[in-house]
């Protein structure tokens, strides 16, 4: 019959664990079983008998004078009867019969050994696979545990959970599959290696295997966004101007990308050329839709607006928003898609708001007291232009507006127009001044006269030849006048429409 140590060596080779770790686990297990069997408070140790290869249990007592704890200590005279060379502080061992360990104690020892071996296995697995996260591995379906699959990696087993599977895929026991290592857990119910068929890294690893230009570094994968079983967008960039990155990934007659599509059970793949310019990259990422122009709304918050033709809106958004969702995930930007008609209506609404006048509330930033603002709003004075056309007497006629409030209004309006004129200094024609309220009691022109002068300068034509513009006849074509300088600038600064290579 083989000794315990020989059994330990066999177990360690099967599990790939150091024999010393298993030996320590067996010693601890036998100590637990011995304490449970003998029910003693003695100090017990387990040691390997090198001659027989078995593990023996010993009770240990320390030589002491005088003896204060008879259970753990013994006198020098008594110790010398067992060992003539014993001295104060020496330890004397008394062998305990291991045959006395019953069936329950043996079962306890077995559980402790198995637990220690599992912990050692987890440590070894974590040390081996923690540095291989994202690596493509070939495995075989071993068994099914509910919706999850347990696959065999050779040295160990891995779990392929339901959420890490594509909805298009069904596997049977014994089938070989390719997965990527997603994580390695040391603790928990499902401790061990976790593999995935739904991670974007799977598509990236497959392209690295199928496309030699990616493997040797000529073409780089700069991003990948995926919805498993539906669609994938992958961005590539060529480091050699003579190499077409998209064409290299597609392959002759689409052979390279088709082999990846077959591996993914028919999942659609869009191959996109990467660009450092977010506007150009967004145009490529939203393919196959044709983009009219792209405007950056907030570069810090990564927010952009995309304008498309009415016929391209559904194509740009995609089925259930899939196309724009994948594009936003690939770019890392928030994307708002609008049609030309929606953008035109938005610009018209902004122009209408500007024509209505400046809200009176802006004067709060220029020192207008809150009570005076509420009093003016209650009296129906809602814009700066309306208040600028009122005389001090008319202002004082409003309840809660006294001469001190009028003084504050004058200062607030003057500061507002000074702030508005400052950016446009040097661009206005000479002689054009902003309407200002004049403090009551000054020798200059009254507020009403100043405002009337400004109104006459703005409304009346400069000369007799100036007249009210007449709309052209229907049969006489003429170029439409742009809505505003802001709208014209937006049109001129937009991205020109270019032919894009649709994804495969």
C-alpha positions in Angstrom: 0.0 0.0 0.0 1.4 3.4 -1.0 2.4 5.8 1.8 0.7 9.1 2.4 3.6 11.0 0.9 3.4 9.0 -2.3 -0.2 9.9 -2.6 0.6 13.5 -2.0 3.1 13.4 -4.9 0.6 11.9 -7.2 -2.1 14.5 -6.3 0.4 17.4 -6.7 1.3 16.2 -10.2 -2.3 15.8 -11.3 -3.3 19.3 -10.0 0.0 21.0 -11.0 0.6 22.1 -7.4 3.8 22.1 -5.4 4.0 19.0 -3.3 5.0 21.0 -0.2 1.7 22.9 -0.4 -0.3 19.6 -0.5 1.9 18.2 2.4 1.1 21.3 4.5 -2.5 20.9 3.7 -2.5 17.3 4.8 -0.7 18.1 8.1 -3.3 20.8 8.9 -6.1 18.4 8.1 -4.8 15.7 10.4 -4.3 18.2 13.2 -7.9 19.3 12.9 -9.1 15.7 13.0 -6.8 14.8 15.9 -8.1 17.8 18.1 -11.7 16.8 17.2 -11.0 13.1 18.1 -8.8 13.4 21.3 -10.6 16.5 22.6 -7.5 17.6 24.5 -5.8 21.0 25.2 -2.4 19.6 24.5 -0.1 21.2 21.9 -0.3 18.9 18.9 1.9 18.9 15.9 2.0 16.8 12.7 5.2 15.7 11.2 6.3 13.5 8.2 8.1 10.3 9.1 10.9 10.1 6.6 11.4 6.4 7.1 7.9 5.2 6.4 6.5 8.2 4.5 3.5 8.5 6.8 2.4 11.6 8.8 2.4 11.2 12.6 0.7 13.2 15.3 2.6 14.2 18.4 1.7 15.8 21.7 4.4 18.3 22.7 5.3 19.3 26.3 7.9 21.8 27.4 10.4 21.1 30.2 9.9 23.7 33.0 10.8 24.2 36.7 8.4 24.6 38.4 5.5 23.2 36.4 2.6 25.7 36.2 0.6 24.0 33.4 0.7 20.2 33.7 -1.1 19.8 30.3 1.6 21.6 28.4 4.6 21.4 30.7 6.5 18.7 32.6 9.3 18.6 35.2 13.0 18.1 34.3 13.2 14.7 36.2 10.2 13.4 34.3 11.5 14.6 31.0 14.9 12.9 31.6 13.1 9.5 31.8 12.1 9.9 28.2 15.2 11.8 27.0 18.4 11.8 29.1 19.6 14.9 27.3 16.5 16.9 28.2 17.1 20.4 29.7 14.9 23.3 30.9 13.1 24.6 27.8 13.4 21.4 25.8 10.4 20.0 24.1 9.4 16.3 24.5 7.2 14.6 21.9 4.6 11.9 22.7 3.2 10.1 19.7 -0.5 9.9 19.4 -2.1 6.9 17.7 -3.4 7.9 14.3 -5.4 4.6 14.1 -7.7 6.1 16.7 -8.9 8.7 14.3 -12.5 7.6 13.4 -14.4 7.9 10.2 -15.8 11.3 11.0 -12.4 12.7 11.7 -11.1 11.2 8.5 -13.9 12.9 6.6 -13.1 16.2 8.2 -9.5 15.8 7.2 -10.5 15.1 3.6 -12.6 18.3 3.5 -9.7 20.3 4.8 -7.3 18.8 2.3 -9.7 19.5 -0.6 -10.2 23.1 0.5 -6.5 23.7 0.7 -5.9 22.1 -2.7 -8.7 24.2 -4.3 -7.1 27.4 -2.8 -3.7 26.4 -4.2 -5.3 25.6 -7.6 -6.9 29.1 -7.7 -3.6 30.8 -6.9 -1.9 28.9 -9.7 -4.7 29.6 -12.1 -4.7 33.3 -11.2 -0.9 33.5 -11.6 -1.0 31.9 -15.0 -4.1 33.5 -16.6 -4.2 37.0 -15.0 -1.6 38.2 -17.5 -3.5 36.8 -20.4 -6.7 38.8 -20.2 -7.8 39.7 -23.8 -6.0 36.7 -25.3 -7.7 34.5 -27.9 -7.9 30.9 -26.8 -9.3 27.7 -28.3 -11.5 25.6 -26.0 -14.0 22.9 -26.1 -17.5 22.8 -24.5 -17.3 20.4 -21.6 -20.7 20.6 -20.0 -23.7 22.9 -19.5 -24.7 24.4 -16.2 -28.1 26.0 -16.8 -27.7 28.8 -19.4 -23.9 28.9 -18.8 -21.3 26.8 -20.5 -18.2 25.2 -18.9 -15.3 25.0 -21.4 -12.0 23.1 -21.1 -8.8 25.1 -21.5 -6.6 22.1 -21.1 -5.1 22.8 -17.7 -8.2 24.2 -16.2 -11.9 24.9 -16.9 -13.4 28.2 -17.8 -16.9 29.6 -17.6 -18.8 31.1 -20.6 -21.8 32.8 -19.0 -25.0 33.6 -20.9 -24.4 37.3 -21.0 -21.0 36.6 -22.7 -22.6 34.7 -25.5 -24.0 36.0 -28.8 -27.7 35.6 -29.3 -27.0 34.0 -32.7 -24.9 31.2 -31.3 -25.8 27.8 -29.9 -23.2 25.3 -28.8 -23.3 21.6 -28.1 -21.1 19.5 -25.8 -17.8 18.6 -27.4 -17.9 21.5 -29.9 -14.7 23.6 -30.2 -15.1 27.4 -29.9 -12.8 30.4 -29.9 -13.1 32.8 -27.0 -11.2 35.6 -25.4 -10.2 35.6 -21.7 -12.2 38.4 -20.1 -11.3 38.1 -16.4 -9.8 35.8 -13.8 -11.5 35.7 -10.3 -9.8 34.4 -7.2 -12.9 34.4 -5.0 -16.6 34.0 -5.3 -19.0 31.4 -6.4 -17.7 31.3 -10.0 -14.0 31.7 -9.2 -11.7 30.9 -12.0 -11.3 31.9 -15.6 -14.1 33.7 -17.4 -14.2 33.7 -21.2 -16.4 35.7 -23.6 -17.8 35.5 -27.1 -19.5 38.9 -26.8 -16.5 41.1 -26.0 -15.1 43.5 -28.7 -11.7 42.1 -28.1 -12.8 38.9 -29.8 -13.3 40.7 -33.1 -10.0 42.5 -32.7 -8.1 39.2 -32.1 -9.8 37.6 -35.1 -8.7 40.4 -37.3 -5.2 40.1 -36.0 -5.2 36.4 -37.0 -6.8 36.9 -40.4 -5.1 40.1 -41.6 -1.3 39.9 -41.9 -1.0 43.7 -42.1 -2.5 44.0 -38.6 -0.3 41.3 -37.2 2.9 42.9 -38.4 1.8 46.4 -37.3 1.3 48.0 -40.8 -2.4 48.5 -40.0 -3.5 49.4 -36.5 -6.8 48.8 -34.8 -7.7 52.1 -33.1 -11.2 51.2 -31.7 -14.0 48.7 -31.8 -17.7 49.0 -30.8 -19.9 46.0 -30.8 -23.4 44.8 -30.1 -23.1 41.0 -30.1 -25.1 39.2 -32.7 -26.1 42.4 -34.4 -23.3 44.7 -35.7 -19.7 45.7 -35.1 -17.8 48.8 -36.1 -14.1 48.6 -36.1 -11.7 51.6 -36.8 -8.4 50.9 -38.5 -5.5 53.1 -39.5 -2.6 52.5 -41.9 0.9 53.5 -41.0 2.0 53.1 -44.6 0.5 55.5 -47.1 0.7 52.8 -49.8 -1.5 50.4 -47.9 -5.2 50.8 -47.8 -6.3 49.9 -44.3 -9.9 49.2 -45.2 -9.0 47.1 -48.2 -6.5 45.1 -46.3 -9.1 44.1 -43.7 -11.7 43.3 -46.4 -9.4 41.2 -48.4 -9.7 40.1 -52.1 -13.3 39.6 -52.8 -14.0 40.0 -49.1 -12.4 36.7 -48.2 -10.7 37.9 -45.0 -13.7 39.7 -43.5 -16.1 36.9 -44.6 -14.2 34.3 -42.6 -14.6 36.5 -39.5 -18.3 36.9 -40.2 -18.7 33.1 -40.4 -16.9 32.7 -37.1 -19.3 35.2 -35.6 -22.4 33.4 -37.1 -23.3 36.1 -39.6 -22.7 39.3 -37.5 -22.4 42.4 -39.6 -19.1 44.2 -39.6 -18.4 47.8 -40.6 -14.7 48.6 -41.3 -14.0 52.3 -40.8 -10.9 54.4 -41.5 -9.7 56.1 -38.4 -9.0 59.9 -38.3 -7.6 62.1 -35.6 -10.1 64.8 -36.7 -13.4 64.0 -34.9 -15.4 65.6 -37.7 -13.9 63.4 -40.3 -14.0 60.3 -38.0 -17.7 61.0 -37.3 -18.4 61.1 -41.0 -16.8 57.7 -41.5 -18.3 56.2 -38.4 -21.9 57.0 -39.4 -21.5 55.2 -42.8 -23.2 54.1 -44.9 -25.3 57.3 -44.3 -24.1 60.4 -46.2 -23.4 63.3 -43.9 -24.0 66.9 -44.9 -21.9 68.6 -42.2 -20.7 68.1 -38.7 -20.5 70.9 -36.1 -18.6 70.7 -32.8 -20.9 72.0 -30.0 -18.6 71.5 -27.0 -15.1 70.0 -27.5 -14.5 69.7 -23.7 -17.7 67.8 -23.1 -17.3 65.9 -26.5 -20.6 66.9 -27.9 -21.2 67.2 -31.7 -24.1 67.9 -34.0 -24.5 66.0 -37.3 -26.7 67.4 -40.1 -28.0 65.0 -42.8 -30.5 65.2 -45.6 -34.1 64.1 -44.8 -33.6 60.9 -46.9 -30.5 59.9 -44.9 -31.9 60.4 -41.4 -33.2 56.8 -40.9 -30.0 55.4 -42.4 -27.8 57.5 -40.1 -29.8 56.5 -37.0 -30.0 52.8 -38.0 -32.4 50.1 -36.8 -33.5 51.0 -33.2 -30.7 53.7 -33.1 -28.0 51.0 -33.6 -25.9 52.9 -36.2 -25.6 56.2 -34.2 -25.2 54.3 -30.9 -22.2 52.3 -32.2 -20.7 55.4 -33.8 -21.0 57.3 -30.5 -19.4 54.4 -28.6 -16.6 54.2 -31.2 -15.9 58.0 -31.1 -16.5 58.5 -27.4 -18.6 61.6 -28.3 -22.2 62.5 -27.8 -23.8 62.8 -31.2 -27.0 64.7 -32.0 -28.4 64.0 -35.5 -30.7 66.5 -37.2 -32.1 67.0 -40.6 -31.7 70.1 -42.8 -35.4 71.0 -42.1 -35.0 70.6 -38.4 -31.9 72.8 -38.4 -33.6 75.4 -40.5 -36.5 75.6 -38.1 -34.1 75.9 -35.2 -32.2 78.8 -36.8 -35.5 80.5 -37.6 -36.6 80.2 -34.0 -33.3 81.7 -32.9 -33.7 84.6 -35.3 -37.2 85.2 -34.1 -36.0 85.3 -30.5 -33.3 87.8 -31.5 -35.8 90.0 -33.4 -38.1 90.1 -30.3 -35.5 92.0 -28.4 -33.1 91.4 -25.5 -34.7 90.1 -22.4 -34.7 92.6 -19.5 -33.3 89.9 -17.2 -29.8 90.3 -18.7 -29.5 93.6 -16.9 -29.3 91.7 -13.6 -25.6 91.0 -14.6 -25.0 94.7 -14.9 -26.3 95.8 -11.5 -30.0 96.1 -12.0 -31.7 95.6 -8.5 -34.1 92.6 -8.3 -37.0 94.7 -7.0 -36.7 97.1 -9.9 -36.6 94.2 -12.4 -39.7 92.7 -10.9 -41.5 96.1 -11.0 -40.6 96.6 -14.7 -41.8 93.1 -15.6 -45.0 93.6 -13.8 -45.6 96.8 -15.8 -45.1 94.9 -19.1 -41.6 96.2 -19.8 -39.9 92.9 -20.9 -37.0 94.0 -23.1 -34.0 96.3 -22.9 -35.0 98.1 -26.1 -38.5 98.9 -24.6 -37.0 100.3 -21.4 -34.4 102.3 -23.4 -37.2 104.1 -25.2 -38.8 105.4 -22.0 -38.1 108.8 -20.3 -37.2 109.1 -16.6 -40.7 110.5 -16.0 -42.3 107.4 -17.5 -40.1 105.1 -15.5 -40.9 106.9 -12.2 -44.6 106.5 -13.1 -44.2 102.8 -12.6 -45.0 101.6 -9.0 -42.0 100.8 -6.9 -39.7 102.8 -9.2 -38.2 105.9 -7.5 -35.5 108.3 -8.6 -32.8 106.1 -7.0 -34.1 103.1 -9.0 -34.1 105.2 -12.2 -30.4 106.1 -11.5 -29.6 102.4 -11.2 -31.5 101.6 -14.4 -29.5 104.3 -16.3 -26.2 102.8 -15.0 -27.2 99.2 -15.8 -28.3 100.1 -19.4 -25.2 102.1 -20.1 -22.9 99.3 -18.9 -24.9 96.8 -21.0 -24.5 98.8 -24.2 -20.8 99.5 -23.5 -20.2 95.7 -23.1 -22.1 95.1 -26.3 -20.1 97.7 -28.2 -16.7 96.7 -26.9 -16.3 93.5 -29.1 -17.5 95.4 -32.1 -15.2 98.4 -31.7 -13.7 99.4 -35.1 -16.3 97.5 -37.1 -19.2 100.0 -36.8 -19.4 103.0 -39.1 -18.4 106.3 -37.6 -21.2 108.2 -36.0 -23.2 105.2 -35.0 -23.8 105.1 -31.2 -25.7 102.8 -29.0 -28.9 104.3 -27.4 -28.2 105.2 -23.8 -30.4 106.6 -21.0 -29.2 110.0 -19.9 -29.3 110.9 -16.3 -32.1 113.3 -15.4 -31.1 116.8 -14.8 -28.2 117.0 -17.3 -27.9 119.7 -20.0 -27.6 117.3 -22.9 -30.4 116.0 -25.0 -33.2 114.2 -23.1 -33.5 110.4 -23.2 -36.6 110.6 -25.4 -34.9 112.8 -27.9 -31.8 110.6 -28.0 -33.9 107.5 -28.6 -35.9 109.2 -31.3 -32.7 110.3 -33.0 -31.5 106.7 -33.0 -34.8 105.4 -34.2 -34.8 107.9 -37.1 -31.2 107.0 -38.0 -32.1 103.3 -38.0 -35.5 103.5 -39.8 -35.2 106.3 -42.3 -33.1 105.8 -45.5 -29.8 107.6 -45.7 -30.7 109.2 -48.9 -33.6 109.8 -51.2 -32.6 106.8 -53.4 -33.0 104.4 -50.5 -36.4 102.7 -50.5 -38.2 99.8 -49.0 -36.8 96.6 -50.5 -39.3 95.0 -52.9 -39.5 91.2 -53.1 -38.6 90.0 -56.6 -41.2 88.9 -59.1 -41.8 85.1 -59.2 -40.6 84.9 -62.8 -37.3 86.8 -62.0 -34.9 84.4 -60.2 -32.7 86.0 -57.6 -30.4 84.7 -55.0 -32.1 84.3 -51.6 -30.8 86.6 -48.9 -29.0 84.6 -46.1 -30.9 84.6 -42.8 -28.1 86.0 -40.8 -24.3 86.1 -40.6 -24.5 83.3 -38.0 -26.5 81.1 -40.4 -24.2 81.9 -43.3 -21.1 81.1 -41.2 -22.6 77.8 -40.1 -23.3 76.8 -43.7 -19.7 77.8 -44.9 -18.0 76.1 -42.0 -19.7 72.7 -42.4 -18.0 69.6 -43.8 -18.4 69.1 -47.5 -20.1 65.9 -48.5 -17.6 63.3 -49.6 -18.1 59.8 -50.8 -17.4 57.4 -48.0 -16.6 53.8 -48.2 -19.5 51.8 -46.8 -18.7 49.1 -44.3 -18.9 45.5 -45.2 
